[in-house]
Amino acid sequence: MTMPGKTLGIIVGAGDLPIAIARAAKGEGRDVFLLGLEGVTDPKMIEPFPHAFTGLGEFGKAIKHLREAQCSEITFAGKVARVEFSKLKLDAKGALALPRILAAAIKGDDALLRALLAMFEREGLKVVGSAEVARDLLAPSGALGKLKPGADDEADIKYGLRVAQAMGALDIGQAAVVCRGLVLAVEAAEGTDAMLTRVASLPETLRGTPMQRKGVMVKTVKPHQERRVDLPVVAARTVELVAAAGLSGLAIQAGGVLVVDRQKMAEAADRLGVFVHGFRPESQS
Amino acid sequence: MTMPGKTLGIIVGAGDLPIAIARAAKGEGRDVFLLGLEGVTDPKMIEPFPHAFTGLGEFGKAIKHLREAQCSEITFAGKVARVEFSKLKLDAKGALALPRILAAAIKGDDALLRALLAMFEREGLKVVGSAEVARDLLAPSGALGKLKPGADDEADIKYGLRVAQAMGALDIGQAAVVCRGLVLAVEAAEGTDAMLTRVASLPETLRGTPMQRKGVMVKTVKPHQERRVDLPVVAARTVELVAAAGLSGLAIQAGGVLVVDRQKMAEAADRLGVFVHGFRPESQS
């Protein structure tokens, strides 16, 4: 239900995803407007696009910028670390919205997110998901590079999926590393990159090495994920960390995980000798 | 059902726990004999006690030492990293036992452990749990030091327990860190100390600090834990890492987690301003 010709507003958190989305949307012929967040967004990243900046508490200013840029739809992309509400610089609309936001924040991250989306929608802006505006970013089924998982890897993928889904159901994280039936690491607030980095520092008796790869990283979508924001993301950098951790490869939920640059990711996988496998959960359980 | 006067054999893995058990058993008037594992046990730690060494594949030699030392009961204590079976130096009894052990290892860590215990029991040695021979090491209910959890901490303990139990049911780990409802970290193969160290490196917006502590580490027992080995352990070092991570304190399952040196741990907690709280799971859920 996108409206071509109307500008897409992108609220830009940290990381490469917002720019990948901006490029993908432009590739589909849409105008984009990027709204950077002070202290969060890297100014250099959004400079090549029409853009503006607001503070995290300046809700009124954000709405004003988005309207001036003729945005009818907006999307949230990239990470924002947990906000310290007591330190927010609020404008009038921000101050009005704060009690509702705080009440939601107490109920958990998912409730906070829903309250934020509702705030924008009450202002007449439709919130759409990254996947809706940049469908090409969704992980496809099957191999992304040349390599495929072997039988041992398939078993690890199956177990890793069970673990990652259990984590997701408890709202903990979306990724796990399994090596020959042993769970080497589970992602929580530290994020996927830090999780992979620590696998590389585990004793070699527990894990594979670049000379003798074994084990997989599985990344999936939470069962009740708010799909308008917060889809899990992988990129070429993820492949590099998977390779450095001695793993055989990386399994991602097809249609549920966003791939920032598919071509670059496939090249990295082939160069480093690891697989990138898009799986459908129903065919794994 | 311990037999005073008969020697207790302790198979010594890495860490402080085996020595704490040896001291506690001696304190209860038992003779002890420590069997070190080459490449695993620190020789200096077991020197003060009657002891011997064997390789990991020298099952025959192990049995011989334990019999000569008049051991009727044995206990396993301390960690042994996953063994590379292909590199084991085997004696005759070790070679005979290996196929059964390998078959069990394929089924998972718990099956491997049960097969190991059965091997020793077939030789007439009764395997007992750390908690049976050193009951004083089990965490008590309530505060170990002077501080107690506040209302926010109680909520984090409750959620952390749910998370840790879910992890345990999947045989992943036994500890989790929760801060105001957000899961900061979950333990897998890296162990509790490494998990706490990474919490200290998370952004300060997500966690507490030594100036303004918040969040808890919860450590529990797996639902189907083989209680003759492998009970989770905490020590004064754990309290130091909890404090460095900016957490309010540490909650451990009373009667299920082993405390290596209660006095030292309580002193560390009071000195650093964190709580150590022994909880009963039934009163938390």
Chai-1 contact restraints between the chains, C-beta under 6 A:
chainA,res_idxA,chainB,res_idxB,connection_type,confidence,min_distance_angstrom,max_distance_angstrom,comment,restraint_id
A,A81,B,P203,contact,1.0,0.0,6.0,A-B,restraint_1
A,A81,B,T205,contact,1.0,0.0,6.0,A-B,restraint_2
A,R82,B,T205,contact,1.0,0.0,6.0,A-B,restraint_3
A,R82,B,L206,contact,1.0,0.0,6.0,A-B,restraint_4
A,E84,B,T205,contact,1.0,0.0,6.0,A-B,restraint_5
A,G108,B,G181,contact,1.0,0.0,6.0,A-B,restraint_6
A,V163,B,L170,contact,1.0,0.0,6.0,A-B,restraint_7
A,A166,B,A166,contact,1.0,0.0,6.0,A-B,restraint_8
A,A166,B,L170,contact,1.0,0.0,6.0,A-B,restraint_9
A,L170,B,V163,contact,1.0,0.0,6.0,A-B,restraint_10
A,L170,B,A166,contact,1.0,0.0,6.0,A-B,restraint_11
A,I172,B,V183,contact,1.0,0.0,6.0,A-B,restraint_12
A,V183,B,I172,contact,1.0,0.0,6.0,A-B,restraint_13
A,V183,B,A188,contact,1.0,0.0,6.0,A-B,restraint_14
A,L184,B,A188,contact,1.0,0.0,6.0,A-B,restraint_15
A,L184,B,A189,contact,1.0,0.0,6.0,A-B,restraint_16
A,A185,B,A188,contact,1.0,0.0,6.0,A-B,restraint_17
A,V186,B,V186,contact,1.0,0.0,6.0,A-B,restraint_18
A,V186,B,A188,contact,1.0,0.0,6.0,A-B,restraint_19
A,A188,B,V183,contact,1.0,0.0,6.0,A-B,restraint_20
A,A188,B,L184,contact,1.0,0.0,6.0,A-B,restraint_21
A,A188,B,A185,contact,1.0,0.0,6.0,A-B,restraint_22
A,A188,B,V186,contact,1.0,0.0,6.0,A-B,restraint_23
A,A189,B,L184,contact,1.0,0.0,6.0,A-B,restraint_24
A,A189,B,L202,contact,1.0,0.0,6.0,A-B,restraint_25
A,A189,B,L206,contact,1.0,0.0,6.0,A-B,restraint_26
A,E190,B,R198,contact,1.0,0.0,6.0,A-B,restraint_27
A,R198,B,E190,contact,1.0,0.0,6.0,A-B,restraint_28
A,L202,B,A189,contact,1.0,0.0,6.0,A-B,restraint_29
A,P203,B,A81,contact,1.0,0.0,6.0,A-B,restraint_30
A,T205,B,A81,contact,1.0,0.0,6.0,A-B,restraint_31
A,T205,B,R82,contact,1.0,0.0,6.0,A-B,restraint_32
A,T205,B,E84,contact,1.0,0.0,6.0,A-B,restraint_33
A,L206,B,R82,contact,1.0,0.0,6.0,A-B,restraint_34
A,L206,B,A189,contact,1.0,0.0,6.0,A-B,restraint_35
